[in-house]
Amino acid sequence: MTHFTDENTTVTSPAGAEGGAAVDVLTRSGELIHFVPANPAEMEYLITELTTLIEQMPGKMLELNERRYECERAWSRRRNTSLAQHAKNNTVTVARALADVEALTEMEDLHNAKAAWHYADDTLKALTSKLYGMLNVNKGVQAAYNGYGGRR
């Protein structure tokens, strides 16, 4: 399994997502969110990279969402099959409890898939905020160059 980590959060990717493109984009996103440009050239580079990643995120989030629903279907299938088997000889409460226990692995995969999707969503928000911030700073830098004897 792959772990996405930033200063406050650690998220484990769902089983089957190892080495996927979504993991690569999220890893690259985390690097850029914490990158601080030192000069205007680095700022331009950062703006370009952020824009590229933001354009890629919806497709990657779609992959993560498909994985999430795939896990949900697997959990539901396993739980309902188990529930049907145990309901023959037990009360409904006991049958539900047994079915839930038997479907724990699928439930864990589902929770991991949801966590990975939410992490991607939060990453997209952070990338967008960073991009807007860099665009505002870049506008100020350009105004400073043009306002004080810069090229016109």
C-alpha positions in Angstrom: 0.0 0.0 0.0 1.1 3.6 -0.6 1.0 6.3 2.0 0.2 10.0 1.2 1.7 12.1 4.0 1.8 15.8 4.7 2.5 17.6 7.9 -0.9 16.7 9.6 -2.3 13.7 7.6 -1.3 10.2 6.6 -3.6 8.5 4.2 -3.2 4.9 2.9 -4.2 4.3 -0.7 -6.7 1.6 -1.4 -5.5 -1.9 -2.3 -4.9 -2.0 -6.0 -4.0 1.7 -6.4 -0.2 1.1 -5.9 1.9 2.7 -8.6 -1.2 4.3 -10.2 -1.2 7.6 -11.9 -3.3 9.1 -9.2 -0.6 8.3 -6.6 2.0 10.0 -8.8 0.0 13.1 -9.2 -0.8 13.3 -5.4 2.9 12.9 -4.6 3.9 15.6 -7.0 1.1 17.8 -5.7 2.4 17.5 -2.1 5.9 18.6 -3.3 4.6 21.7 -5.1 2.3 22.7 -2.2 5.3 23.1 0.1 7.7 24.6 -2.6 8.6 28.3 -2.0 9.9 30.1 -5.0 13.0 32.2 -4.5 12.9 34.3 -7.7 10.5 35.3 -10.5 11.7 32.4 -12.8 10.9 29.9 -10.1 7.5 31.5 -9.6 6.7 31.2 -13.3 7.7 27.5 -13.1 5.6 26.9 -10.1 2.5 28.6 -11.7 3.0 26.4 -14.8 3.4 23.2 -12.8 0.4 24.0 -10.6 -1.8 24.7 -13.6 -0.7 21.4 -15.2 -1.5 19.5 -12.0 -4.9 21.2 -11.5 -5.8 20.2 -15.1 -4.8 16.5 -14.4 -6.6 16.2 -11.0 -10.2 15.7 -12.2 -9.2 12.6 -14.2 -7.2 11.2 -11.3 -10.1 12.0 -8.9 -12.4 10.1 -11.3 -10.1 7.1 -11.1 -10.2 7.3 -7.3 -14.0 7.7 -7.3 -14.4 4.6 -9.6 -12.2 2.6 -7.2 -14.3 3.9 -4.3 -17.5 2.7 -5.8 -15.9 -0.6 -6.8 -15.0 -1.1 -3.2 -18.5 -0.2 -2.1 -20.0 -2.7 -4.5 -17.6 -5.4 -3.2 -18.5 -4.6 0.4 -22.2 -4.6 -0.3 -22.0 -7.9 -2.2 -20.0 -9.6 0.5 -22.2 -8.3 3.4 -25.5 -9.1 1.7 -24.4 -12.6 0.7 -23.3 -13.2 4.2 -26.5 -11.8 5.7 -28.6 -14.0 3.5 -26.6 -17.1 4.7 -26.8 -16.3 8.4 -30.4 -15.1 8.4 -31.6 -18.7 7.8 -30.5 -19.9 11.3 -30.2 -16.7 13.4 -32.1 -13.6 14.4 -31.7 -10.5 12.2 -29.4 -8.8 14.7 -27.1 -11.7 15.0 -27.1 -12.3 11.2 -26.2 -8.6 10.6 -23.4 -8.8 13.2 -22.0 -11.9 11.6 -22.3 -10.4 8.1 -20.5 -7.2 9.2 -17.6 -9.2 10.7 -17.2 -11.3 7.6 -17.2 -8.1 5.4 -14.6 -6.2 7.5 -11.8 -6.5 4.9 -14.1 -5.0 2.2 -15.2 -2.3 4.6 -11.6 -1.4 5.3 -10.9 -1.2 1.6 -13.9 1.0 1.2 -12.7 3.3 4.0 -9.3 3.5 2.5 -10.7 4.3 -0.9 -12.9 7.1 0.6 -9.9 8.5 2.5 -7.8 8.6 -0.7 -10.5 10.4 -2.6 -11.0 13.0 0.2 -7.2 13.5 0.3 -7.2 14.1 -3.5 -10.1 16.6 -3.1 -8.3 18.5 -0.3 -5.1 18.4 -2.4 -6.9 20.0 -5.3 -8.2 22.7 -3.0 -4.7 23.4 -1.7 -3.3 23.5 -5.2 -5.9 25.9 -6.3 -5.2 28.2 -3.3 -1.5 28.0 -3.9 -2.0 28.9 -7.6 -4.2 31.9 -6.8 -1.7 33.1 -4.2 1.2 32.8 -6.7 -0.8 34.6 -9.4 -1.4 37.5 -7.0 2.2 37.7 -5.9 3.4 37.4 -9.5 1.1 40.3 -10.5 2.7 42.4 -7.7 6.2 41.5 -8.9 5.4 42.4 -12.5 3.8 45.7 -11.3 6.9 46.5 -9.3 9.2 45.8 -12.3 7.0 47.9 -14.6 6.3 50.7 -12.2 9.9 51.6 -11.3 11.9 52.0 -14.4 11.3 48.6 -15.8 10.7 48.0 -19.5 7.5 49.4 -20.9 
